[in-house]
Amino acid sequence: MSLQKQVEEMRGLGLRHRCYESGKGATLTVKLGNGECWVLPWGRFLRAHLQGDRLELVFAEYRVEIRGRNLGKLVDWEIANLELGSIRELPAEYAAVAEPQEPFISEIRVQPREESS
């Protein structure tokens, strides 16, 4: 079966591959493709910066760099209202089955924050 046919069938069944979950909570869970998982408290959140396909979330101790498409949708509501419960990387081949208007996260990096940032 062709990839296009698989995509059409999955969309027809209403299956969606989402890279984020909304949820009003005290933390943001970050799941990396290698199985690593971070839980960061929203109480330590400092700022967000969106530039093209790159979104940076800065917490007191960590910096989270997210790459993907339609990331502005996350900034407009979930991040602005601290209602982003989790994010996760998805393999590139999942981009074909993700809803075209929905955010898609292809890469996440979590790094300790330097004092001068």
DSSP file with accessible surface (Angstrom, degrees, kcal/mol):
  #  RESIDUE AA STRUCTURE BP1 BP2  ACC     N-H-->O    O-->H-N    N-H-->O    O-->H-N    TCO  KAPPA ALPHA  PHI   PSI    X-CA   Y-CA   Z-CA
    1    1 A M              0   0  138      0, 0.0     2,-0.0     0, 0.0     5,-0.0   0.000 360.0 360.0 360.0 137.2    0.0    0.0    0.0
    2    2 A S     >  -     0   0   70      1,-0.1     4,-2.2     4,-0.0     5,-0.2  -0.308 360.0-118.0 -72.2 156.9    1.3    3.4   -0.9
    3    3 A L  H  > S+     0   0  101      1,-0.2     4,-2.8     2,-0.2     5,-0.2   0.908 115.6  55.4 -60.4 -41.6    2.2    6.0    1.8
    4    4 A Q  H  > S+     0   0  114      1,-0.2     4,-2.4     2,-0.2    -1,-0.2   0.921 108.1  48.1 -58.9 -42.8   -0.5    8.3    0.4
    5    5 A K  H  > S+     0   0  105      2,-0.2     4,-2.4     1,-0.2    -1,-0.2   0.912 111.0  50.8 -65.3 -40.9   -3.1    5.6    0.7
    6    6 A Q  H  X S+     0   0   88     -4,-2.2     4,-2.6     2,-0.2    -2,-0.2   0.917 110.0  50.5 -61.5 -43.6   -2.1    4.9    4.3
    7    7 A V  H  X S+     0   0    4     -4,-2.8     4,-2.7     1,-0.2     5,-0.3   0.939 110.6  48.9 -60.0 -46.9   -2.3    8.6    5.1
    8    8 A E  H  X S+     0   0  112     -4,-2.4     4,-2.2     1,-0.2    -1,-0.2   0.907 112.5  48.1 -61.6 -41.9   -5.8    8.9    3.6
    9    9 A E  H  X S+     0   0   90     -4,-2.4     4,-1.6     2,-0.2    -1,-0.2   0.920 112.0  48.9 -65.5 -43.0   -6.9    5.8    5.5
   10   10 A M  H  <>S+     0   0   52     -4,-2.6     5,-2.0     1,-0.2     4,-0.4   0.921 113.2  46.7 -64.1 -42.7   -5.5    7.1    8.8
   11   11 A R  H ><5S+     0   0   89     -4,-2.7     3,-1.2     1,-0.2    -1,-0.2   0.897 109.1  55.9 -65.1 -37.9   -7.1   10.5    8.4
   12   12 A G  H 3<5S+     0   0   69     -4,-2.2    -1,-0.2    -5,-0.3    -2,-0.2   0.835 106.4  50.3 -63.3 -31.0  -10.4    8.8    7.5
   13   13 A L  T 3<5S-     0   0  134     -4,-1.6    -1,-0.3    -5,-0.1    -2,-0.2   0.532 115.9-117.0 -83.3  -6.5  -10.3    6.9   10.8
   14   14 A G  T < 5 +     0   0   53     -3,-1.2     2,-0.3    -4,-0.4    -3,-0.2   0.624  60.8 153.7  80.7  13.2   -9.7   10.1   12.6
   15   15 A L      < -     0   0   89     -5,-2.0     2,-0.4    -6,-0.2    -1,-0.3  -0.575  21.0-172.2 -77.3 135.7   -6.3    9.0   13.9
   16   16 A R        -     0   0  108     -2,-0.3     2,-0.8    -3,-0.1    82,-0.1  -0.984  23.8-145.4-131.8 141.0   -4.0   11.9   14.6
   17   17 A H        -     0   0   44     -2,-0.4     2,-0.4    80,-0.3    82,-0.2  -0.887  29.0-175.5-103.2 100.1   -0.4   12.1   15.5
   18   18 A R        -     0   0   64     -2,-0.8    86,-0.1     1,-0.1    -2,-0.0  -0.812  24.1-161.4-102.0 140.5   -0.1   15.0   17.9
   19   19 A C  S    S+     0   0    1     84,-0.5    69,-2.3    -2,-0.4     2,-0.3   0.357  75.4  42.1 -99.2   4.6    3.2   16.2   19.2
   20   20 A Y  E     -A   87   0A  16     67,-0.2     2,-0.4    83,-0.1    67,-0.2  -0.980  60.2-154.3-147.3 158.5    1.6   18.1   22.1
   21   21 A E  E     -A   86   0A  99     65,-2.2    64,-2.3    -2,-0.3    65,-1.8  -1.000  18.2-136.4-132.7 133.6   -1.2   17.8   24.7
   22   22 A S  E     +A   84   0A  56     -2,-0.4    62,-0.2    62,-0.2     2,-0.2  -0.529  38.2 143.4 -81.1 156.3   -3.0   20.7   26.3
   23   23 A G        -     0   0   31     60,-2.6     2,-0.9    -2,-0.2    -2,-0.1  -0.633  49.3-121.5 168.5 129.6   -3.6   20.6   30.0
   24   24 A K        +     0   0  159     -2,-0.2     2,-0.3    59,-0.1    59,-0.2  -0.758  61.3 126.3 -84.0 109.9   -3.6   23.1   32.8
   25   25 A G  S    S-     0   0   44     -2,-0.9    59,-0.1    57,-0.6    -2,-0.1  -0.919  71.2 -99.9-152.3 179.8   -1.0   21.8   35.3
   26   26 A A  S    S+     0   0   78     -2,-0.3    16,-2.6    15,-0.1    17,-0.6   0.609  96.9  45.7 -84.8 -11.9    2.0   22.8   37.2
   27   27 A T  E     -B   41   0A  55     14,-0.3     2,-0.5    15,-0.1    -2,-0.1  -0.893  63.8-137.5-134.7 161.6    4.5   21.2   34.8
   28   28 A L  E     -B   40   0A   0     12,-3.1    12,-2.9    -2,-0.3     2,-0.5  -0.983  23.0-149.6-113.3 122.6    5.5   20.8   31.1
   29   29 A T  E     -Bc  39  86A  33     56,-2.4    58,-2.3    -2,-0.5     2,-0.5  -0.845  10.1-163.7 -94.6 128.9    6.5   17.3   30.2
   30   30 A V  E     -Bc  38  87A   0      8,-3.3     8,-2.7    -2,-0.5     2,-0.6  -0.965   2.8-167.7-117.3 117.9    9.1   17.1   27.4
   31   31 A K  E     -Bc  37  88A 102     56,-2.5    58,-1.7    -2,-0.5     6,-0.2  -0.932   6.6-155.9-111.9 120.8    9.6   13.7   25.7
   32   32 A L    >   -     0   0   25      4,-3.0     3,-1.9    -2,-0.6    77,-0.1  -0.553  28.2-113.9 -92.0 158.8   12.6   13.3   23.4
   33   33 A G  T 3  S+     0   0   60      1,-0.3    -1,-0.1    -2,-0.2    74,-0.0   0.744 113.8  61.6 -63.2 -23.7   12.8   10.8   20.6
   34   34 A N  T 3  S-     0   0  119      2,-0.1    -1,-0.3     1,-0.0     3,-0.1   0.367 123.3-100.3 -85.5   5.3   15.6    8.9   22.4
   35   35 A G  S <  S+     0   0   65     -3,-1.9    -2,-0.1     1,-0.3     2,-0.1   0.269  78.7 138.0  95.8 -11.0   13.2    8.1   25.3
   36   36 A E        -     0   0   87     -5,-0.1    -4,-3.0     1,-0.0     2,-0.4  -0.419  34.6-163.2 -68.2 143.7   14.6   10.8   27.6
   37   37 A C  E     -B   31   0A  74     -6,-0.2     2,-0.4    -3,-0.1    -6,-0.2  -0.996   9.6-169.6-135.9 135.4   11.9   12.7   29.5
   38   38 A W  E     -B   30   0A  55     -8,-2.7    -8,-3.3    -2,-0.4     2,-0.5  -0.954   8.2-159.8-121.2 142.8   12.0   16.1   31.3
   39   39 A V  E     -B   29   0A  87     -2,-0.4   -10,-0.2   -10,-0.2    47,-0.0  -0.973  16.9-174.1-123.4 112.3    9.4   17.5   33.6
   40   40 A L  E     -B   28   0A   7    -12,-2.9   -12,-3.1    -2,-0.5     2,-0.3  -0.914  23.2-122.3-113.0 132.4    9.8   21.3   33.9
   41   41 A P  E >   -B   27   0A  56      0, 0.0     3,-1.9     0, 0.0   -14,-0.3  -0.549   5.9-145.6 -77.2 130.3    7.7   23.5   36.3
   42   42 A W  G >  S+     0   0   13    -16,-2.6     3,-1.8    -2,-0.3   -15,-0.1   0.783  98.2  71.7 -61.7 -25.0    5.7   26.3   34.8
   43   43 A G  G 3  S+     0   0   78    -17,-0.6    -1,-0.3     1,-0.3   -16,-0.1   0.685  98.5  47.8 -64.1 -16.9    6.5   28.3   37.9
   44   44 A R  G <  S+     0   0  115     -3,-1.9    16,-2.0    15,-0.0    -1,-0.3   0.263  84.2 123.8-104.8   8.0   10.1   28.5   36.7
   45   45 A F  E <   +D   59   0B  45     -3,-1.8    14,-0.3    14,-0.2     3,-0.1  -0.527  30.4 172.9 -73.6 133.7    9.1   29.6   33.1
   46   46 A L  E     -     0   0B  88     12,-3.4     2,-0.3     1,-0.4    13,-0.2   0.797  52.3 -31.4-108.7 -46.1   10.7   33.0   32.1
   47   47 A R  E     -D   58   0B 110     11,-1.5    11,-3.0     2,-0.0    -1,-0.4  -0.991  41.5-134.0-168.5 166.0    9.9   33.6   28.4
   48   48 A A  E     -D   57   0B  40     -2,-0.3     2,-0.4     9,-0.2     9,-0.2  -0.965  14.0-168.3-130.0 147.7    9.2   32.2   24.9
   49   49 A H  E     -D   56   0B  87      7,-2.3     7,-2.9    -2,-0.3     2,-0.5  -0.970   2.5-166.0-140.5 121.7   10.6   33.3   21.6
   50   50 A L  E     +D   55   0B  69     -2,-0.4     2,-0.3     5,-0.2     5,-0.2  -0.924  13.5 166.6-108.9 128.5    9.3   32.2   18.2
   51   51 A Q  E >   -D   54   0B 126      3,-3.0     3,-1.7    -2,-0.5     2,-0.2  -0.882  62.9 -57.8-142.4 105.7   11.3   32.8   15.1
   52   52 A G  T 3  S-     0   0   71     -2,-0.3    19,-0.2     1,-0.3    20,-0.1  -0.385 121.7 -11.6  62.9-123.3   10.3   30.9   11.9
   53   53 A D  T 3  S+     0   0   91     -2,-0.2    15,-2.0    -3,-0.1     2,-0.4   0.182 121.9  88.4 -95.2  18.3   10.3   27.2   12.5
   54   54 A R  E <   -DE  51  67B  47     -3,-1.7    -3,-3.0    13,-0.2     2,-0.4  -0.967  51.1-176.1-123.9 128.5   12.2   27.6   15.9
   55   55 A L  E     -DE  50  66B   0     11,-3.0    11,-3.2    -2,-0.4     2,-0.5  -0.989   7.5-162.0-123.3 128.7   10.6   28.1   19.3
   56   56 A E  E     -DE  49  65B  29     -7,-2.9    -7,-2.3    -2,-0.4     2,-0.5  -0.952   2.9-168.0-113.5 127.6   12.6   28.7   22.4
   57   57 A L  E     -DE  48  64B   0      7,-2.9     7,-3.3    -2,-0.5     2,-0.5  -0.972  10.4-158.2-110.6 127.5   11.2   28.2   25.9
   58   58 A V  E     +DE  47  63B   1    -11,-3.0   -12,-3.4    -2,-0.5   -11,-1.5  -0.934  12.7 177.6-114.2 122.7   13.4   29.5   28.7
   59   59 A F  E     -D   45   0B   2      3,-3.3   -14,-0.2    -2,-0.5   -17,-0.1  -0.674  47.8 -95.4-109.2 170.0   13.0   28.3   32.2
   60   60 A A  S    S+     0   0   22    -16,-2.0   -15,-0.1    -2,-0.2     3,-0.1   0.897 121.6  16.2 -55.6 -42.2   15.1   29.4   35.2
   61   61 A E  S    S+     0   0   87      1,-0.1    52,-2.8   -17,-0.1     2,-0.3   0.618 125.8  45.4-107.8 -16.7   17.5   26.4   34.9
   62   62 A Y  E     - F   0 112B  75     50,-0.3    -3,-3.3     2,-0.0     2,-0.4  -0.940  56.3-149.1-134.9 155.7   16.9   25.1   31.3
   63   63 A R  E     -EF  58 111B  44     48,-3.0    48,-2.5    -2,-0.3     2,-0.6  -0.982  14.5-159.3-121.2 128.8   16.4   26.2   27.8
   64   64 A V  E     -EF  57 110B   0     -7,-3.3    -7,-2.9    -2,-0.4     2,-0.5  -0.951   3.8-164.6-112.9 118.4   14.1   24.1   25.5
   65   65 A E  E     -EF  56 109B  12     44,-3.0    44,-2.5    -2,-0.6     2,-0.4  -0.911   8.0-171.3-105.8 124.9   14.6   24.6   21.8
   66   66 A I  E     -EF  55 108B   0    -11,-3.2   -11,-3.0    -2,-0.5     2,-0.4  -0.955   4.4-169.4-118.4 132.9   11.8   23.2   19.6
   67   67 A R  E     +EF  54 107B  70     40,-2.8    39,-2.2    -2,-0.4    40,-1.7  -0.959  37.3  85.4-121.9 141.4   11.9   22.9   15.8
   68   68 A G  E     - F   0 105B  10    -15,-2.0     2,-0.3    -2,-0.4    37,-0.2  -0.973  68.3 -60.0 168.3-152.7    8.9   22.2   13.6
   69   69 A R  E    S+ F   0 104B  83     35,-2.2    35,-2.2    -2,-0.3   -16,-0.1  -0.904 101.3  14.2-128.3 155.1    6.0   23.8   11.8
   70   70 A N  S >  S+     0   0   62     -2,-0.3     3,-1.1    33,-0.2     4,-0.4   0.792  71.3 148.2  55.4  33.7    3.0   25.8   12.9
   71   71 A L  T >>  +     0   0    3      1,-0.2     4,-1.5   -19,-0.2     3,-1.1   0.745  55.7  76.4 -71.6 -20.0    4.6   26.4   16.3
   72   72 A G  H 3> S+     0   0   20      1,-0.3     4,-2.8     2,-0.2    -1,-0.2   0.818  84.6  64.3 -59.3 -29.2    2.9   29.8   16.6
   73   73 A K  H <>>S+     0   0   94     -3,-1.1     4,-1.0     1,-0.2     5,-0.6   0.854 101.5  49.8 -63.2 -33.9   -0.3   28.0   17.4
   74   74 A L  I <4>S+     0   0    0     -3,-1.1     5,-3.1    -4,-0.4     6,-0.5   0.897 112.5  47.2 -69.7 -39.2    1.3   26.7   20.6
   75   75 A V  I  <>S+     0   0   37     -4,-1.5     5,-1.3     1,-0.2    -2,-0.2   0.917 105.4  60.0 -66.5 -43.6    2.5   30.2   21.5
   76   76 A D  I  <5S-     0   0  119     -4,-2.8    -1,-0.2    -5,-0.1    -2,-0.2   0.815 129.6  -6.2 -59.8 -34.9   -0.9   31.8   20.8
   77   77 A W  I  X5S+     0   0  137     -4,-1.0     4,-2.2    -5,-0.2     6,-0.3   0.669 129.8  45.5-125.5 -64.0   -2.8   29.8   23.4
   78   78 A E  I  4XS+     0   0   21     -5,-0.6     5,-3.8     1,-0.2     6,-0.6   0.913 122.9  33.7 -59.9 -46.6   -1.2   26.9   25.2
   79   79 A I  I >4<S+     0   0    6     -5,-3.1     3,-1.6     3,-0.2    -1,-0.2   0.933 116.2  54.9 -76.7 -42.6    2.1   28.7   26.1
   80   80 A A  T 34<S+     0   0   70     -5,-1.3    -2,-0.2    -6,-0.5    -1,-0.2   0.837 119.7  34.8 -58.6 -30.9    0.5   32.2   26.6
   81   81 A N  T 3<5S-     0   0   59     -4,-2.2    -1,-0.3    -6,-0.1    -2,-0.2   0.255 110.5-118.2-106.9  10.0   -1.9   30.7   29.1
   82   82 A L  T < 5S+     0   0   70     -3,-1.6   -57,-0.6     1,-0.1    -3,-0.2   0.885  76.7 127.7  53.4  43.2    0.5   28.1   30.6
   83   83 A E      < +     0   0   45     -5,-3.8   -60,-2.6    -6,-0.3     2,-0.7   0.030  25.0 116.6-117.7  25.6   -1.8   25.3   29.4
   84   84 A L  E     +A   22   0A   0     -6,-0.6   -62,-0.2   -62,-0.2     3,-0.1  -0.862  36.8 178.6 -94.9 113.1    0.8   23.2   27.5
   85   85 A G  E     -     0   0A  18    -64,-2.3   -56,-2.4    -2,-0.7     2,-0.3   0.873  59.7  -7.2 -85.0 -38.9    0.9   19.9   29.3
   86   86 A S  E     -Ac  21  29A  23    -65,-1.8   -65,-2.2   -58,-0.2     2,-0.3  -0.997  50.5-164.4-157.2 154.3    3.4   18.0   27.2
   87   87 A I  E     -Ac  20  30A   0    -58,-2.3   -56,-2.5    -2,-0.3     2,-0.3  -0.961  13.1-178.0-134.3 153.0    5.4   18.1   24.0
   88   88 A R  E     - c   0  31A  99    -69,-2.3    17,-0.3    -2,-0.3     2,-0.2  -0.995  28.2-112.8-151.2 150.5    7.2   15.3   22.1
   89   89 A E        -     0   0   45    -58,-1.7    17,-0.2    -2,-0.3    18,-0.1  -0.562  30.6-159.6 -75.7 144.7    9.4   14.8   19.1
   90   90 A L        -     0   0    9     15,-2.0     5,-0.1    -2,-0.2   -57,-0.1  -0.964  26.5-100.3-124.1 145.5    7.9   12.8   16.2
   91   91 A P    >   -     0   0   57      0, 0.0     3,-1.9     0, 0.0     4,-0.4  -0.274  36.3-112.1 -59.4 150.2    9.7   11.1   13.4
   92   92 A A  G >  S+     0   0   78      1,-0.3     3,-1.8     2,-0.2     4,-0.4   0.836 114.6  64.0 -55.2 -35.0    9.8   13.0   10.1
   93   93 A E  G >  S+     0   0  132      1,-0.3     3,-0.8     2,-0.2     4,-0.4   0.746  91.6  65.5 -66.4 -18.7    7.6   10.4    8.4
   94   94 A Y  G X> S+     0   0   84     -3,-1.9     4,-1.3     1,-0.2     3,-0.9   0.698  81.6  78.6 -73.7 -17.7    4.8   11.3   10.8
   95   95 A A  G <4 S+     0   0   25     -3,-1.8    -1,-0.2    -4,-0.4     3,-0.2   0.861  87.2  59.2 -58.8 -32.2    4.6   14.7    9.3
   96   96 A A  G <4 S+     0   0   43     -3,-0.8    -1,-0.3    -4,-0.4    -2,-0.2   0.806 111.3  38.7 -68.3 -29.1    2.7   13.2    6.4
   97   97 A V  T <4 S+     0   0   11     -3,-0.9   -80,-0.3    -4,-0.4    -1,-0.2   0.557  94.4  99.9-100.0  -8.2   -0.1   12.0    8.6
   98   98 A A  S  < S-     0   0    2     -4,-1.3   -80,-0.1    -3,-0.2     6,-0.1  -0.470  91.6 -93.9 -73.4 147.6   -0.2   15.0   10.9
   99   99 A E    >   -     0   0   65    -82,-0.2     3,-1.3     1,-0.1    -1,-0.1  -0.440  34.5-129.7 -60.5 131.5   -3.0   17.5   10.3
  100  100 A P  T 3  S+     0   0   62      0, 0.0    -1,-0.1     0, 0.0     4,-0.1   0.785 105.0  46.1 -58.9 -30.4   -1.5   20.1    8.0
  101  101 A Q  T 3  S+     0   0  128      2,-0.1    -2,-0.1   -32,-0.0     3,-0.1   0.580  96.7  91.8 -89.1 -10.9   -2.7   23.1   10.2
  102  102 A E  S <  S-     0   0   42     -3,-1.3   -33,-0.1     1,-0.1   -31,-0.1  -0.501  88.7 -94.9 -83.1 152.4   -1.6   21.5   13.5
  103  103 A P        -     0   0    5      0, 0.0   -84,-0.5     0, 0.0     2,-0.4  -0.365  38.8-163.4 -59.6 143.8    1.8   22.1   15.1
  104  104 A F  E     -F   69   0B  10    -35,-2.2   -35,-2.2   -86,-0.1     2,-0.6  -0.992   4.6-155.7-133.8 124.9    4.4   19.4   14.3
  105  105 A I  E     +F   68   0B   0     -2,-0.4   -15,-2.0   -17,-0.3   -37,-0.3  -0.901  19.7 167.8-105.6 118.1    7.5   19.0   16.3
  106  106 A S  E     +     0   0B  60    -39,-2.2     2,-0.3    -2,-0.6   -38,-0.2   0.655  68.1  19.5-100.7 -19.5   10.5   17.4   14.6
  107  107 A E  E     -F   67   0B  70    -40,-1.7   -40,-2.8   -19,-0.1     2,-0.4  -0.985  55.3-175.9-154.7 139.0   13.2   18.2   17.1
  108  108 A I  E     -F   66   0B   5     -2,-0.3     2,-0.4   -42,-0.2   -42,-0.2  -1.000   4.5-173.1-133.9 135.4   13.5   19.2   20.7
  109  109 A R  E     -F   65   0B  99    -44,-2.5   -44,-3.0    -2,-0.4     2,-0.5  -0.998   5.2-164.4-127.0 132.0   16.7   20.0   22.6
  110  110 A V  E     +F   64   0B  21     -2,-0.4   -46,-0.2   -46,-0.2    -2,-0.0  -0.971  18.4 169.9-114.8 125.7   16.9   20.6   26.4
  111  111 A Q  E     -F   63   0B  66    -48,-2.5   -48,-3.0    -2,-0.5    -2,-0.0  -0.979  40.5 -98.3-135.1 147.7   20.0   22.3   27.7
  112  112 A P  E     -F   62   0B  99      0, 0.0     2,-0.4     0, 0.0   -50,-0.3  -0.341  47.7-115.5 -59.0 143.5   21.1   23.8   31.0
  113  113 A R        -     0   0   50    -52,-2.8     2,-0.2     2,-0.0   -55,-0.0  -0.698  21.4-128.8 -86.7 134.5   20.6   27.6   30.9
  114  114 A E    >   -     0   0  136     -2,-0.4     3,-1.7     1,-0.1    -1,-0.0  -0.534  21.0-119.3 -78.7 148.4   23.7   29.8   31.1
  115  115 A E  T 3  S+     0   0  178      1,-0.3    -1,-0.1    -2,-0.2    -2,-0.0   0.826 111.2  55.8 -58.5 -31.0   23.6   32.5   33.7
  116  116 A S  T 3         0   0  107      0, 0.0    -1,-0.3     0, 0.0    -3,-0.0   0.560 360.0 360.0 -83.1  -6.6   24.0   35.3   31.1
  117  117 A S    <         0   0   56     -3,-1.7    -4,-0.0     0, 0.0   -59,-0.0  -0.354 360.0 360.0 -70.9 360.0   20.9   34.2   29.0
